Amino acid sequence: MDPSKEEVLRDIRDAPEVIRSAVYGGVSGGRLGVAEFEVFDGLILRQTFAHVMSPYLMAFVEPDPPSNPHPGPWRAVSGGNHFDVHIEIALAERASPANFDRINTIWWTLSLLRIITGVPLVLPVLSDTPFAEARCCEHVPQFWPVEMSHPRFGPEVADVVIGSESLRSVRTLFSPGAALMEIEHFNRAYQTMDSASLAHSSGAGMVMMWAALETLFRPGQHQITKRLSKSIATHIEEPGGRREALQQDVAKLYELRGTSVHNSEAATEAALVQTASLARRAFILCMERGAIPDCDALLLRWSAEHPKNQSA
């Protein structure tokens, strides 16, 4: 999670309304294929709709004193930001399905949706009110902006439908993944990977995904390309030709990552898609197995299982 977002979430976490009440996260960029899905008791994903916008307003008279509001007239101008929210992550009052605080429980659910589907979903706002009820409730709904930037890369298909199989995977990986987040370097690697789609450029996103993989596998400082590519391939594929082919692909992608760093070149769409798929597979396998990879152990397996392919 980038520092600016972490600061925003820290402020939200400390808000009394969040500590003592239900919280609702609005998700943009996808739709659910079912009306409602329970991840855990008190944590529900459900269909909704809200067009969330933050228009620019102009005032034309300086306030006197400066602490006062600007006097009228005010005028709305073009620009600003907007999102169509189609998914609501609802966390009931006092629900605590993992070792996260309440706000990070919302984020963790969203991050699992992102990694499982590969869709660059965003969480523009959190609310103290269900989005469907905001239009007619007696109180003024409280919104907290979170991810107000649109993804810089990822699938361009709008509002992808997320089916039951993906939702069941969220439920399956929720607890084992949360347990791995207690491990400092896995936590850091996962958050870096999760933030990559919101990077300011494709090259930065490429670098972030490889930084996440380096942090996860910790290949050391020597022969990094060889050690990283072999350990990733061994982690993901069974022995044989597919593993050896993947090792070669990983090495080439890592070289492209170097081009993004040293020559400031934009990453190609194909390289981004391949790298994102690789990172997703690596992290999902960790959560499915309930264990983080050991680079040295993986390299020993490679040596034992690929005795004729040691120089690659």
C-alpha positions as CSV (number, residue, x, y, z in Angstrom):
1,M,0.0,0.0,0.0
2,D,1.5,3.3,-1.0
3,P,2.2,5.9,1.8
4,S,-0.5,8.3,0.7
5,K,-3.1,5.6,0.8
6,E,-1.8,4.2,4.1
7,E,-2.1,7.7,5.6
8,V,-5.7,8.0,4.4
9,L,-6.6,4.6,5.8
10,R,-5.0,5.4,9.1
11,D,-7.2,8.5,9.4
12,I,-10.3,6.4,8.5
13,R,-9.4,3.6,11.0
14,D,-9.3,6.2,13.8
15,A,-12.7,7.6,13.0
16,P,-15.2,6.8,15.7
17,E,-17.9,6.0,13.1
18,V,-15.7,3.3,11.7
19,I,-14.7,1.8,15.0
20,R,-18.2,1.3,16.3
21,S,-20.3,0.8,13.2
22,A,-20.7,-1.2,10.0
23,V,-18.5,-0.2,7.0
24,Y,-19.2,-0.5,3.3
25,G,-16.6,-0.4,0.6
26,G,-17.6,0.6,-2.9
27,V,-15.8,-1.3,-5.7
28,S,-15.6,-0.1,-9.3
29,G,-14.4,-1.9,-12.4
30,G,-16.4,-5.2,-12.1
31,R,-19.8,-6.7,-11.4
32,L,-20.9,-9.7,-9.4
33,G,-22.5,-12.6,-11.2
34,V,-24.6,-13.3,-8.1
35,A,-26.7,-11.0,-6.0
36,E,-24.8,-11.7,-2.8
37,F,-22.0,-13.8,-1.5
38,E,-20.9,-14.4,2.1
39,V,-17.2,-14.5,2.5
40,F,-17.4,-14.9,6.3
41,D,-20.0,-14.3,9.0
42,G,-20.5,-10.5,8.9
43,L,-18.5,-10.0,5.6
44,I,-20.6,-10.0,2.5
45,L,-20.0,-9.1,-1.2
46,R,-23.2,-7.9,-2.9
47,Q,-24.5,-6.1,-6.0
48,T,-25.2,-2.4,-5.8
49,F,-25.0,0.7,-7.9
50,A,-23.8,4.2,-7.2
51,H,-22.3,6.8,-9.5
52,V,-19.7,8.4,-7.2
53,M,-18.3,11.7,-8.4
54,S,-16.0,14.5,-7.1
55,P,-16.7,17.6,-9.3
56,Y,-14.6,20.7,-9.2
57,L,-16.3,23.8,-7.8
58,M,-15.0,27.4,-8.2
59,A,-15.5,30.3,-5.9
60,F,-14.7,33.9,-7.0
61,V,-14.5,35.9,-3.8
62,E,-11.8,35.6,-1.1
63,P,-13.2,34.8,2.4
64,D,-13.0,37.3,5.2
65,P,-11.6,36.2,7.6
66,P,-9.6,33.4,5.7
67,S,-11.1,30.8,8.0
68,N,-14.6,31.5,6.8
69,P,-16.2,29.7,3.8
70,H,-15.9,31.4,0.4
71,P,-18.9,33.6,-0.2
72,G,-21.0,33.0,-3.3
73,P,-21.4,32.7,-6.2
74,W,-19.9,29.2,-6.7
75,R,-19.9,27.4,-10.0
76,A,-19.4,23.8,-11.0
77,V,-16.8,23.3,-13.7
78,S,-15.9,20.3,-15.9
79,G,-13.3,17.9,-14.7
80,G,-13.0,16.0,-11.4
81,N,-13.3,12.3,-11.0
82,H,-16.1,9.7,-11.1
83,F,-16.6,6.0,-10.7
84,D,-19.5,3.6,-11.2
85,V,-19.7,1.4,-8.1
86,H,-21.3,-2.0,-8.8
87,I,-19.9,-4.1,-5.9
88,E,-20.3,-3.4,-2.2
89,I,-18.1,-5.0,0.4
90,A,-20.2,-4.9,3.6
91,L,-18.5,-5.5,7.0
92,A,-21.1,-5.7,9.8
93,E,-20.7,-4.0,13.1
94,R,-18.2,-5.8,15.4
95,A,-17.4,-8.4,12.6
96,S,-13.7,-9.4,12.7
97,P,-13.0,-12.3,10.3
98,A,-9.2,-12.0,10.3
99,N,-6.3,-10.4,12.1
100,F,-6.8,-7.1,10.3
101,D,-8.4,-4.0,11.6
102,R,-11.8,-3.3,10.1
103,I,-10.6,-1.1,7.2
104,N,-7.8,-3.5,6.2
105,T,-10.4,-6.3,6.2
106,I,-12.2,-4.4,3.4
107,W,-8.9,-3.9,1.6
108,W,-7.9,-7.5,2.0
109,T,-11.2,-8.7,0.5
110,L,-10.7,-6.3,-2.4
111,S,-7.1,-7.3,-2.9
112,L,-8.1,-11.0,-3.1
113,L,-10.7,-10.1,-5.8
114,R,-8.0,-8.3,-7.7
115,I,-5.4,-11.1,-7.5
116,I,-7.8,-13.9,-8.3
117,T,-9.6,-12.2,-11.2
118,G,-6.6,-10.2,-12.6
119,V,-9.1,-7.3,-13.0
120,P,-7.7,-3.9,-11.8
121,L,-10.7,-3.2,-9.5
122,V,-10.5,0.0,-7.4
123,L,-12.0,1.0,-4.1
124,P,-12.8,4.7,-4.6
125,V,-14.8,5.2,-1.4
126,L,-15.7,3.7,2.0
127,S,-19.1,4.6,3.5
128,D,-20.9,4.3,6.8
129,T,-24.1,3.6,4.9
130,P,-25.1,0.9,2.4
131,F,-24.9,2.5,-1.1
132,A,-28.5,1.5,-1.9
133,E,-29.8,3.2,1.2
134,A,-27.8,6.5,0.9
135,R,-30.4,8.1,-1.3
136,C,-33.2,7.9,1.2
137,C,-31.6,7.6,4.7
138,E,-32.4,10.3,7.2
139,H,-28.8,11.0,8.2
140,V,-26.1,12.4,5.9
141,P,-24.0,9.5,4.6
142,Q,-20.3,9.7,5.5
143,F,-17.9,8.9,2.6
144,W,-14.1,8.5,2.9
145,P,-12.2,8.6,-0.4
146,V,-9.5,5.9,-0.8
147,E,-8.4,4.9,-4.3
148,M,-9.4,7.9,-6.4
149,S,-7.1,7.1,-9.3
150,H,-8.1,5.0,-12.3
151,P,-5.8,2.0,-13.1
152,R,-3.0,2.8,-15.5
153,F,-3.0,-0.6,-17.0
154,G,-4.8,-3.9,-17.0
155,P,-7.7,-5.4,-18.9
156,E,-9.7,-2.7,-20.7
157,V,-13.0,-4.7,-20.6
158,A,-15.3,-2.6,-18.5
159,D,-17.3,-4.1,-15.6
160,V,-16.1,-7.7,-15.9
161,V,-18.5,-10.1,-14.3
162,I,-17.0,-11.9,-11.4
163,G,-18.5,-15.4,-11.1
164,S,-19.1,-17.8,-8.2
165,E,-15.8,-19.7,-8.7
166,S,-13.7,-16.6,-8.2
167,L,-15.8,-15.7,-5.1
168,R,-15.3,-19.1,-3.6
169,S,-11.6,-18.7,-4.2
170,V,-11.7,-15.4,-2.2
171,R,-13.4,-17.3,0.7
172,T,-10.9,-20.2,0.4
173,L,-7.8,-18.0,0.4
174,F,-9.0,-15.4,2.9
175,S,-7.7,-17.0,6.1
176,P,-4.5,-18.7,4.9
177,G,-3.5,-15.5,3.0
178,A,-4.2,-13.4,6.1
179,A,-2.0,-15.7,8.1
180,L,0.9,-15.2,5.7
181,M,0.4,-11.4,6.0
182,E,1.8,-11.8,9.5
183,I,5.2,-12.4,7.8
184,E,6.8,-9.1,7.3
185,H,8.4,-9.6,3.9
186,F,5.4,-11.4,2.4
187,N,3.2,-8.5,3.6
188,R,5.5,-6.0,2.0
189,A,5.7,-8.0,-1.2
190,Y,2.0,-8.5,-1.4
191,Q,1.1,-4.9,-0.9
192,T,3.7,-3.8,-3.5
193,M,2.2,-6.2,-6.0
194,D,-1.4,-5.2,-5.2
195,S,-0.6,-1.5,-5.8
196,A,1.1,-2.0,-9.2
197,S,-2.0,-1.4,-11.3
198,L,-2.3,2.1,-9.8
199,A,1.3,3.0,-10.6
200,H,1.9,6.3,-12.4
201,S,3.2,4.6,-15.6
202,S,3.4,1.1,-17.2
203,G,7.2,1.1,-16.5
204,A,6.7,1.9,-12.9
205,G,4.1,-0.9,-12.7
206,M,6.5,-3.4,-14.2
207,V,9.2,-2.4,-11.7
208,M,6.7,-2.7,-8.8
209,M,5.6,-6.2,-9.8
210,W,9.2,-7.4,-10.0
211,A,10.1,-5.7,-6.8
212,A,7.2,-7.7,-5.2
213,L,8.6,-11.0,-6.7
214,E,12.1,-10.2,-5.6
215,T,10.9,-9.5,-2.1
216,L,8.9,-12.7,-2.0
217,F,11.7,-15.0,-3.3
218,R,14.7,-13.1,-1.9
219,P,17.2,-14.4,-4.5
220,G,20.3,-12.6,-3.0
221,Q,22.6,-10.2,-4.7
222,H,24.5,-12.4,-7.1
223,Q,23.3,-14.1,-10.3
224,I,19.9,-12.6,-9.6
225,T,18.3,-13.4,-13.0
226,K,19.4,-17.0,-12.9
227,R,18.4,-17.6,-9.2
228,L,15.1,-15.7,-9.5
229,S,14.0,-17.3,-12.7
230,K,14.8,-20.9,-11.6
231,S,13.2,-20.4,-8.2
232,I,10.0,-18.9,-9.6
233,A,9.7,-21.6,-12.3
234,T,10.2,-24.3,-9.7
235,H,7.7,-22.7,-7.4
236,I,5.0,-22.6,-10.1
237,E,5.5,-25.6,-12.4
238,E,6.1,-29.3,-11.9
239,P,9.4,-30.8,-13.3
240,G,9.6,-31.0,-17.1
241,G,9.5,-29.0,-20.2
242,R,6.9,-26.5,-19.1
243,R,9.0,-25.6,-16.1
244,E,12.1,-25.2,-18.2
245,A,10.2,-23.0,-20.7
246,L,8.8,-20.9,-17.9
247,Q,12.3,-20.4,-16.5
248,Q,13.4,-19.0,-19.9
249,D,10.3,-16.7,-20.1
250,V,10.9,-15.4,-16.5
251,A,14.5,-14.6,-17.3
252,K,13.5,-12.6,-20.4
253,L,10.8,-10.7,-18.5
254,Y,13.3,-9.9,-15.8
255,E,15.6,-8.4,-18.4
256,L,12.7,-6.3,-19.7
257,R,12.2,-5.1,-16.2
258,G,15.9,-3.9,-16.3
259,T,15.1,-2.0,-19.4
260,S,12.3,-0.2,-17.6
261,V,14.6,0.7,-14.8
262,H,17.8,1.7,-16.6
263,N,16.6,3.0,-19.9
264,S,13.3,4.5,-18.7
265,E,11.4,2.6,-21.4
266,A,7.7,2.0,-21.2
267,A,6.8,-1.7,-20.7
268,T,4.9,-3.3,-23.5
269,E,1.4,-4.5,-22.9
270,A,2.4,-8.1,-23.5
271,A,5.2,-7.9,-21.0
272,L,2.9,-6.3,-18.4
273,V,0.3,-9.0,-18.9
274,Q,2.8,-11.8,-18.6
275,T,4.5,-10.3,-15.5
276,A,1.1,-9.7,-13.8
277,S,0.0,-13.3,-14.5
278,L,3.3,-14.6,-13.1
279,A,3.0,-12.5,-9.9
280,R,-0.6,-13.6,-9.4
281,R,0.2,-17.3,-9.8
282,A,3.2,-17.0,-7.4
283,F,1.2,-15.3,-4.7
284,I,-1.9,-17.5,-5.1
285,L,0.2,-20.6,-4.8
286,C,1.7,-19.3,-1.5
287,M,-1.8,-18.8,-0.1
288,E,-3.0,-22.2,-1.3
289,R,0.0,-23.9,0.3
290,G,0.0,-21.7,3.4
291,A,3.7,-21.2,3.0
292,I,6.2,-18.8,1.5
293,P,8.9,-19.9,-1.0
294,D,12.5,-20.7,0.1
295,C,14.8,-19.7,-2.7
296,D,17.7,-21.9,-1.8
297,A,15.4,-25.0,-1.4
298,L,13.8,-24.3,-4.7
299,L,17.2,-24.0,-6.4
300,L,18.2,-27.4,-4.9
301,R,15.0,-28.9,-6.3
302,W,15.8,-27.4,-9.7
303,S,19.3,-28.9,-9.6
304,A,18.0,-32.3,-8.7
305,E,15.1,-32.3,-11.1
306,H,16.9,-30.7,-14.1
307,P,20.5,-32.1,-14.1
308,K,21.0,-31.3,-17.8
309,N,19.8,-27.7,-17.5
310,Q,22.2,-26.1,-15.0
311,S,23.7,-23.3,-17.1
312,A,20.5,-21.6,-18.2
